[in-house]
Amino acid sequence: MGFNAMRRPRTRARGSIVAAVDLGTTKVVCFIARVADEGKAQVIGIGHQASRGVRAGSIVELDAAEKTIALAVQAAEQMAGETVNEVIVNLSGGHPASQSLSLQVPVGGREVTDNDLRRAARAFNGNIATDAEVIHAVPISYGLDEVRGVRDPRGMVGESLSIDLHLITANTGAVRNLTACVNRAHLEVESVILSPYASGLACLVPDERELGCTVIDMGGGTTSLAVFIEGRLVFADCLPVGGAHVT
């Protein structure tokens, strides 16, 4: 199972620090933010460097990419006056694959709990390639017995719980190389997020995601897209062609 597959959202205390690294083909950017009221983030530090060691969204030279990450993070730390130990990092290479699955687990006539939702979402084991890593497992909708389209089945009673799940996987080697590169910069990987998913969460307002929207992010070496319907990610992909290929 991958980094973010059905991971419970981390609750951050007010005043705590969160850091993110955007590792791109042409530049690397680090943002450091402090959590304010209602979980909102206030950016307090930004650092960026021309990218080295990355081609078409994938790491091709560990030493060069590591140094670029370290320099970007150091610049953000100096601006913020803070030191970070772990970062959220994006993934735009590694041949990400997007697939939808329908899974079922027995409930036994009792109330559905959080544990049942996690069991249902983890039932995808065996549906992924041996050389793939799960990056995201996003629930689209649930069903209980014969009832479909249930948004939140917790507390409801039934015999069988079904789940429509959107699964995003990536090449295991690419994910491990990304993690190794961040670790070599003396940082821990808190989580990995697919680049177009991050773009959609950052750029689209809730109404756009609810009504249905596609966001296209053209970077220097890759172009990525994410499709949202009813507030959920239903498709994502990354292509190794970007602005640097346009004359």
N, C-alpha and C positions, 0 to 999 in steps of 0.2 A: 504494500500500500504506500502511496506517495505522501508528500508533505501535507497537503491540504485536504485529503480525502475525508470528508465528514468530520473535520476538526471543529470542535466547538469554538465559536468566536471568543477571542481572548478579551476579557474585561480589563480595561486600562483605567487606573486611578487618575483622578484629576491632578495635573502637574507632572505626570510621568512623561517619558521621552519615547518617541518612536522614530525609527530611521528607515529609509528606503533607498535602494540603489537601482537606477535604471541603466542597465548595461546594454548599450546600443552599438551598432557597427561603426558609427562616426563619432559618437560622444558618449561619455559616462557621466551621469548626474546623480548626486546624492542630496536628498532632502532630509532634514532633521526637524521634527515638529514636537511641540509640547501639547499634551491633551488638555483642552479647556473644558468649559461647561458643556453638558449634554454630549460628551464624547467627541466634540469637534476638535480639529487639530489646527494649531497655530504654527505656521512655519517660522522657525527661528534661525535656520542655517541652510545655506545652499552651496554646493561645490560642484564644479564640472571640469572635465578634462577631455581633450581630444582622445578618442578611443584608439587603442592599439591591441593587437592580439585577438581581434574579433572579426570574423568574416561572415556575412549573411546571417547574423544573429547568433552564430556559434563560435565558441572559443577555439582558436587555432594555435595559440601560443600562451601557455599558462603564465610565464614570467611577465610578459608584457601586459597582459590583462590584469594580473594581480597588482602591478605597480600603478596602473591607471586607476583601479578601484581605490587603492590606498590613498592616492593623491586627492581624488575627489572627496573621499570621506574626511580626510584631514582638513581640507578647505572648509567643508561644512561644519566640522567640529570647531574650528577657529572662529567662524562667524557666530556659532551658537553659544560658544563658551561651555560646551558640554563634551563628554566623551561617550561614544557608543560602543557596545560590545556585540550587538546583534542587529541584523538588518533584514528587511523584506526585500527580495530581489526578483526581478522579472525574468521571464524565459520567452525568447522569441525564435529560438532555433530548436534543434532536436526533433524535427519532423512531427509536430504535435498532431494528434489524431482526435477527432471529435465523433462520438457515437452516442446514440440513445438506446437505453435498455429498459425493459419492463420486467420487474422482479416481484416475487411474492414470498411472504413468510407467514407461518401460522401464528395466530394470536391466542386462540383457545377460548373465545367467548368472554374475555375480560377487557378492561379498559386499556387502550393503547397508551404506552408510556414513551418517554424519550429513548429508553433502551431499545424498544421495538423499532423506532425510526432508524436508530443506528444499525440494528441488525438487518433491516431491510436494505439500507443503503450499502452495506458491506457484502451483500449477497452477490456482488458482481465478480467475485473471485472465480477465475476460470474463464472469464470473458475477455481477458486482456492477454496480449502476447508476452512471452517470457522475457523479451528484451525491452519491455516497456515499463514506464513508471507512471503511476496515477498522480496527476497534478491536481485535478479538481473532480469532485463527484457532487454535482449540483442537483438536488431534488427539483423536479418540474411540477409534479402533482402526485397525489396519493389516491388510493381507492380502498374502500372497506367493504368486503363481501361484494355485493353487486353494485354498490354506489361508486361512481367514478367522479373525478374532478374535485376531490376533497382537498382543500388548502391546508388544513391543520387537523389531523385525525386524533390528536392527543386528547384523552378523556372520553373518546367515543368507544363503543363496545362492538366487537365483531369477532368473526372466526378467522378471517384471512386478511392480511394487510398487503396491499400492492403499492408499488412505487414506480413512477416513470422517472428515470435517472439519466442525466446528461453527464457522460464520462469524458474527461479530457486526459489523454496520455501523451507521453513524450519518450523519446529514446533514452534508455537508462544511462548510457554513456554520457550523453549531453548533460543530463541533470547532475550526474556525479562530478563531471568536469566543472560545471558551474559552482557546485558546492565546494569542491576542492580549491577553486580559484579564490572564492570569498574567504575560506579558511586560511589560505596562505597570506591573506591580507590581515590576519589576526582578528577576524570577525566570525561570528556564528551566523548561520542562516536560520532566521526565525521562521520564515515560510517562503515558498516560491509561488508566484502568480503569473499566469500566462499574460503576455503583453496586451493582446486585444481585450482581454477581460478587464485588466486594470484601466485601459483607456476608456472602456465603456462606463465603468463605475465612476471614473473621474469626470468624464465629459457630458454624460447624459443625466438629465434630471429624472426623478422618479416617474413622472407622467410619461416621458418619452419611452422609458423602459417598459412601462405598463402597457402602453398602446401598441408597442412593437417598433423596433428601430434597429438599423444596422449602422455600426460605426466602423469606418475604415481609417486606419492609422498608417500613413506612408512615412517610413523612416528612411535613413540613408541607405541601408542594405536590405531591409525587409519591408514588406507591406502586409499588414495583418487586418483581420476583420472579425467582428463579433456581432452576433444576432441575438437580440433580446425580445422576448414575447412574454406578456403578463408579468413583467418584472424579473424574469428568469433568463439566464444564459442558455440558449438552445443550440448554438453552433459557434465554432471558432476555428480559425485557420491562420497560418502564417506562410507567406510566399517569399522565397529568397531573391526578391527583386524590389529595389527601392529607388529613392530619389537620385542616388549616385549613378544609376543606370540610365537616367533620362538626360539627353543632351539638349 
